[in-house]
C-alpha cells in the first residue's frame, strides 16, 4: 500500500491518532493534511515548470 506499510500498521496509526487527538479533532486533522498534500503537489509542479525550460536550454 504505502511502501512497506500494510493495512495493520495503518489501522494502528489511525487508532493512535483517535486516542491521542480524539474523534472530534480527526476531521480537522484530515483537512489540514489534505491541504498540506495539495500545497506540496502544487509546489512540485511549479518547480517542474521552472526546471523544464532550463533543462531544454542545457541540451
MOPAC internal coordinates of N, CA, C and O (Angstrom, degrees):
PM7 1SCF
backbone

  N    0.0000 0     0.00 0     0.00 0    0    0    0
  C    1.4468 1     0.00 0     0.00 0    1    0    0
  C    1.5339 1   110.20 1     0.00 0    2    1    0
  O    1.2310 1   118.80 1   108.09 1    3    2    1
  N    1.3130 1   119.90 1   -71.91 1    3    2    1
  C    1.4659 1   124.29 1   177.48 1    5    3    2
  C    1.5235 1   108.54 1  -116.60 1    6    5    3
  O    1.2310 1   120.53 1  -105.86 1    7    6    5
  N    1.3280 1   116.60 1    74.14 1    7    6    5
  C    1.4600 1   119.37 1  -178.39 1    9    7    6
  C    1.5115 1   109.30 1    73.57 1   10    9    7
  O    1.2310 1   120.94 1    61.62 1   11   10    9
  N    1.3205 1   115.80 1  -118.38 1   11   10    9
  C    1.4639 1   120.72 1  -179.49 1   13   11   10
  C    1.5258 1   112.53 1   -97.13 1   14   13   11
  O    1.2310 1   120.09 1  -174.08 1   15   14   13
  N    1.3153 1   117.43 1     5.92 1   15   14   13
  C    1.4648 1   120.81 1  -179.86 1   17   15   14
  C    1.5221 1   108.72 1   -89.05 1   18   17   15
  O    1.2310 1   120.91 1   -56.09 1   19   18   17
  N    1.3171 1   115.87 1   123.91 1   19   18   17
  C    1.4574 1   120.62 1  -179.91 1   21   19   18
  C    1.5191 1   111.44 1  -102.29 1   22   21   19
  O    1.2310 1   121.31 1     4.16 1   23   22   21
  N    1.3024 1   115.09 1  -175.84 1   23   22   21
  C    1.4646 1   121.64 1  -178.86 1   25   23   22
  C    1.5318 1   111.88 1   -60.87 1   26   25   23
  O    1.2310 1   119.05 1   135.36 1   27   26   25
  N    1.3373 1   119.42 1   -44.64 1   27   26   25
  C    1.4738 1   117.93 1   179.97 1   29   27   26
  C    1.5327 1   112.87 1   -60.07 1   30   29   27
  O    1.2310 1   120.49 1   141.61 1   31   30   29
  N    1.3230 1   116.66 1   -38.39 1   31   30   29
  C    1.4574 1   119.99 1   179.60 1   33   31   30
  C    1.5282 1   111.34 1   -66.56 1   34   33   31
  O    1.2310 1   120.97 1   139.37 1   35   34   33
  N    1.3335 1   115.76 1   -40.63 1   35   34   33
  C    1.4651 1   119.76 1   178.88 1   37   35   34
  C    1.5243 1   110.35 1   -64.39 1   38   37   35
  O    1.2310 1   120.26 1   137.80 1   39   38   37
  N    1.3266 1   117.10 1   -42.20 1   39   38   37
  C    1.4640 1   120.64 1   177.89 1   41   39   38
  C    1.5229 1   111.00 1   -62.49 1   42   41   39
  O    1.2310 1   120.29 1   142.09 1   43   42   41
  N    1.3167 1   117.06 1   -37.91 1   43   42   41
  C    1.4596 1   121.30 1   178.08 1   45   43   42
  C    1.5295 1   110.70 1   -65.23 1   46   45   43
  O    1.2310 1   120.38 1   138.29 1   47   46   45
  N    1.3152 1   116.87 1   -41.71 1   47   46   45
  C    1.4679 1   121.25 1   178.13 1   49   47   46
  C    1.5247 1   110.45 1   -63.72 1   50   49   47
  O    1.2310 1   120.35 1   135.37 1   51   50   49
  N    1.3318 1   116.94 1   -44.63 1   51   50   49
  C    1.4706 1   120.91 1   179.08 1   53   51   50
  C    1.5262 1   110.27 1   -62.70 1   54   53   51
  O    1.2310 1   120.08 1   138.01 1   55   54   53
  N    1.3277 1   117.46 1   -41.99 1   55   54   53
  C    1.4630 1   120.97 1   178.74 1   57   55   54
  C    1.5281 1   110.29 1   -62.54 1   58   57   55
  O    1.2310 1   120.43 1   137.66 1   59   58   57
  N    1.3229 1   116.78 1   -42.34 1   59   58   57
  C    1.4656 1   120.78 1   178.10 1   61   59   58
  C    1.5284 1   110.95 1   -61.15 1   62   61   59
  O    1.2310 1   120.64 1   136.11 1   63   62   61
  N    1.3272 1   116.37 1   -43.89 1   63   62   61
  C    1.4663 1   120.55 1   179.71 1   65   63   62
  C    1.5251 1   110.33 1   -63.08 1   66   65   63
  O    1.2310 1   120.40 1   137.96 1   67   66   65
  N    1.3358 1   116.85 1   -42.04 1   67   66   65
  C    1.4716 1   120.26 1   178.83 1   69   67   66
  C    1.5225 1   111.28 1   -61.44 1   70   69   67
  O    1.2310 1   120.47 1   137.39 1   71   70   69
  N    1.3233 1   116.71 1   -42.61 1   71   70   69
  C    1.4628 1   120.51 1  -179.50 1   73   71   70
  C    1.5268 1   110.14 1   -69.41 1   74   73   71
  O    1.2310 1   120.68 1   136.26 1   75   74   73
  N    1.3238 1   116.31 1   -43.74 1   75   74   73
  C    1.4605 1   120.83 1  -174.72 1   77   75   74
  C    1.5273 1   112.57 1   -71.61 1   78   77   75
  O    1.2310 1   119.99 1   135.02 1   79   78   77
  N    1.3191 1   117.63 1   -44.98 1   79   78   77
  C    1.4601 1   121.26 1  -175.17 1   81   79   78
  C    1.5272 1   113.64 1  -101.91 1   82   81   79
  O    1.2310 1   119.87 1   155.84 1   83   82   81
  N    1.2996 1   117.84 1   -24.16 1   83   82   81
  C    1.4553 1   121.20 1  -177.30 1   85   83   82
  C    1.5179 1   111.43 1    90.48 1   86   85   83
  O    1.2310 1   121.06 1   -22.60 1   87   86   85
  N    1.3134 1   115.59 1   157.40 1   87   86   85
  C    1.4661 1   121.14 1  -175.40 1   89   87   86
  C    1.5296 1   112.04 1   -68.83 1   90   89   87
  O    1.2310 1   119.96 1   152.50 1   91   90   89
  N    1.3218 1   117.68 1   -27.50 1   91   90   89
  C    1.4658 1   120.11 1  -177.67 1   93   91   90
  C    1.5261 1   112.04 1   -71.18 1   94   93   91
  O    1.2310 1   120.08 1   149.16 1   95   94   93
  N    1.3133 1   117.45 1   -30.84 1   95   94   93
  C    1.4666 1   121.26 1  -178.63 1   97   95   94
  C    1.5252 1   112.37 1   -85.16 1   98   97   95
  O    1.2310 1   119.77 1   164.34 1   99   98   97
  N    1.3101 1   118.05 1   -15.66 1   99   98   97
  C    1.4680 1   121.80 1  -174.40 1  101   99   98
  C    1.5283 1   113.15 1   -57.31 1  102  101   99
  O    1.2310 1   118.40 1   134.18 1  103  102  101
  N    1.3413 1   120.65 1   -45.82 1  103  102  101
  C    1.4729 1   119.12 1   178.46 1  105  103  102
  C    1.5302 1   112.99 1   -60.98 1  106  105  103
  O    1.2310 1   120.45 1   141.50 1  107  106  105
  N    1.3340 1   116.75 1   -38.50 1  107  106  105
  C    1.4659 1   120.25 1   178.03 1  109  107  106
  C    1.5226 1   111.01 1   -64.13 1  110  109  107
  O    1.2310 1   120.60 1   137.56 1  111  110  109
  N    1.3106 1   116.46 1   -42.44 1  111  110  109
  C    1.4621 1   121.39 1  -179.92 1  113  111  110
  C    1.5223 1   109.89 1   -64.50 1  114  113  111
  O    1.2310 1   120.44 1   134.63 1  115  114  113
  N    1.3242 1   116.77 1   -45.37 1  115  114  113
  C    1.4661 1   120.58 1   179.88 1  117  115  114
  C    1.5254 1   110.81 1   -62.64 1  118  117  115
  O    1.2310 1   120.40 1   139.89 1  119  118  117
  N    1.3251 1   116.83 1   -40.11 1  119  118  117
  C    1.4624 1   121.11 1   178.53 1  121  119  118
  C    1.5274 1   110.32 1   -63.37 1  122  121  119
  O    1.2310 1   120.42 1   136.60 1  123  122  121
  N    1.3095 1   116.80 1   -43.40 1  123  122  121
  C    1.4604 1   121.23 1   178.73 1  125  123  122
  C    1.5192 1   112.32 1   -63.71 1  126  125  123
  O    1.2310 1   120.51 1   138.54 1  127  126  125
  N    1.3198 1   116.63 1   -41.46 1  127  126  125
  C    1.4641 1   121.00 1   177.98 1  129  127  126
  C    1.5227 1   109.86 1   -64.61 1  130  129  127
  O    1.2310 1   120.56 1   137.14 1  131  130  129
  N    1.3198 1   116.54 1   -42.86 1  131  130  129
  C    1.4675 1   120.41 1   178.44 1  133  131  130
  C    1.5184 1   112.21 1   -60.77 1  134  133  131
  O    1.2310 1   120.60 1   136.92 1  135  134  133
  N    1.3384 1   116.45 1   -43.08 1  135  134  133
  C    1.4693 1   120.27 1   177.91 1  137  135  134
  C    1.5236 1   110.54 1   -63.60 1  138  137  135
  O    1.2310 1   120.79 1   139.63 1  139  138  137
  N    1.3179 1   116.09 1   -40.37 1  139  138  137
  C    1.4621 1   120.23 1   179.57 1  141  139  138
  C    1.5178 1   111.98 1   -63.04 1  142  141  139
  O    1.2310 1   120.59 1   136.99 1  143  142  141
  N    1.3224 1   116.48 1   -43.01 1  143  142  141
  C    1.4650 1   120.88 1   178.83 1  145  143  142
  C    1.5212 1   110.29 1   -64.95 1  146  145  143
  O    1.2310 1   120.51 1   138.33 1  147  146  145
  N    1.3305 1   116.64 1   -41.67 1  147  146  145
  C    1.4688 1   120.60 1   179.21 1  149  147  146
  C    1.5289 1   110.89 1   -62.00 1  150  149  147
  O    1.2310 1   120.34 1   135.99 1  151  150  149
  N    1.3355 1   116.96 1   -44.01 1  151  150  149
  C    1.4624 1   121.07 1   178.29 1  153  151  150
  C    1.5214 1   111.16 1   -63.42 1  154  153  151
  O    1.2310 1   120.67 1   137.43 1  155  154  153
  N    1.3181 1   116.33 1   -42.57 1  155  154  153
  C    1.4631 1   121.55 1  -179.75 1  157  155  154
  C    1.5201 1   110.66 1   -60.34 1  158  157  155
  O    1.2310 1   120.37 1   133.25 1  159  158  157
  N    1.3290 1   116.89 1   -46.75 1  159  158  157
  C    1.4638 1   120.92 1   178.96 1  161  159  158
  C    1.5271 1   111.21 1   -63.46 1  162  161  159
  O    1.2310 1   120.50 1   141.03 1  163  162  161
  N    1.3161 1   116.66 1   -38.97 1  163  162  161
  C    1.4570 1   120.97 1   178.78 1  165  163  162
  C    1.5249 1   110.70 1   -62.87 1  166  165  163
  O    1.2310 1   120.32 1   136.85 1  167  166  165
  N    1.3169 1   117.00 1   -43.15 1  167  166  165
  C    1.4660 1   120.87 1   179.20 1  169  167  166
  C    1.5238 1   111.41 1   -66.53 1  170  169  167
  O    1.2310 1   120.33 1   142.64 1  171  170  169
  N    1.3208 1   116.97 1   -37.36 1  171  170  169
  C    1.4670 1   120.20 1   176.83 1  173  171  170
  C    1.5239 1   109.76 1   -61.75 1  174  173  171
  O    1.2310 1   120.20 1   135.66 1  175  174  173
  N    1.3235 1   117.22 1   -44.34 1  175  174  173
  C    1.4688 1   120.45 1   178.56 1  177  175  174
  C    1.5256 1   111.37 1   -63.44 1  178  177  175
  O    1.2310 1   120.11 1   141.48 1  179  178  177
  N    1.3181 1   117.39 1   -38.52 1  179  178  177
  C    1.4647 1   120.86 1   177.57 1  181  179  178
  C    1.5234 1   110.52 1   -63.02 1  182  181  179
  O    1.2310 1   120.57 1   136.43 1  183  182  181
  N    1.3092 1   116.51 1   -43.57 1  183  182  181
  C    1.4650 1   120.76 1   178.78 1  185  183  182
  C    1.5201 1   110.44 1   -64.14 1  186  185  183
  O    1.2310 1   120.40 1   136.89 1  187  186  185
  N    1.3296 1   116.85 1   -43.11 1  187  186  185
  C    1.4699 1   120.13 1   178.03 1  189  187  186
  C    1.5186 1   110.89 1   -59.96 1  190  189  187
  O    1.2310 1   120.37 1   136.65 1  191  190  189
  N    1.3348 1   116.90 1   -43.35 1  191  190  189
  C    1.4652 1   120.87 1   179.55 1  193  191  190
  C    1.5252 1   111.50 1   -63.85 1  194  193  191
  O    1.2310 1   120.28 1   149.34 1  195  194  193
  N    1.3154 1   117.06 1   -30.66 1  195  194  193
  C    1.4594 1   121.28 1   178.75 1  197  195  194
  C    1.5237 1   111.35 1   -77.31 1  198  197  195
  O    1.2310 1   120.40 1   142.25 1  199  198  197
  N    1.3170 1   116.83 1   -37.75 1  199  198  197
  C    1.4619 1   121.78 1  -174.37 1  201  199  198
  C    1.5282 1   112.20 1   -78.98 1  202  201  199
  O    1.2310 1   119.64 1   145.75 1  203  202  201
  N    1.3126 1   118.28 1   -34.25 1  203  202  201
  C    1.4732 1   120.99 1  -176.49 1  205  203  202
  C    1.5296 1   113.49 1   -54.96 1  206  205  203
  O    1.2310 1   118.82 1   130.30 1  207  206  205
  N    1.3324 1   119.85 1   -49.70 1  207  206  205
  C    1.4729 1   118.44 1   178.69 1  209  207  206
  C    1.5315 1   112.91 1   -61.77 1  210  209  207
  O    1.2310 1   120.52 1   145.30 1  211  210  209
  N    1.3073 1   116.61 1   -34.70 1  211  210  209
  C    1.4642 1   120.45 1   178.62 1  213  211  210
  C    1.5234 1   110.10 1   -66.46 1  214  213  211
  O    1.2310 1   120.45 1   138.09 1  215  214  213
  N    1.3393 1   116.75 1   -41.91 1  215  214  213
  C    1.4675 1   120.65 1   177.87 1  217  215  214
  C    1.5223 1   110.86 1   -61.60 1  218  217  215
  O    1.2310 1   120.53 1   137.38 1  219  218  217
  N    1.3343 1   116.60 1   -42.62 1  219  218  217
  C    1.4665 1   120.70 1   179.62 1  221  219  218
  C    1.5241 1   110.74 1   -65.13 1  222  221  219
  O    1.2310 1   120.55 1   142.88 1  223  222  221
  N    1.3219 1   116.55 1   -37.12 1  223  222  221
  C    1.4564 1   121.60 1  -179.84 1  225  223  222
  C    1.5260 1   111.45 1   -66.81 1  226  225  223
  O    1.2310 1   120.51 1   146.04 1  227  226  225
  N    1.3195 1   116.64 1   -33.96 1  227  226  225
  C    1.4628 1   121.11 1  -178.23 1  229  227  226
  C    1.5194 1   113.06 1   -77.42 1  230  229  227
  O    1.2310 1   119.58 1   162.84 1  231  230  229
  N    1.3270 1   118.40 1   -17.16 1  231  230  229
  C    1.4643 1   121.52 1  -178.57 1  233  231  230
  C    1.4715 1   112.58 1   -76.37 1  234  233  231
  O    1.2310 1   120.10 1   180.00 1  235  234  233

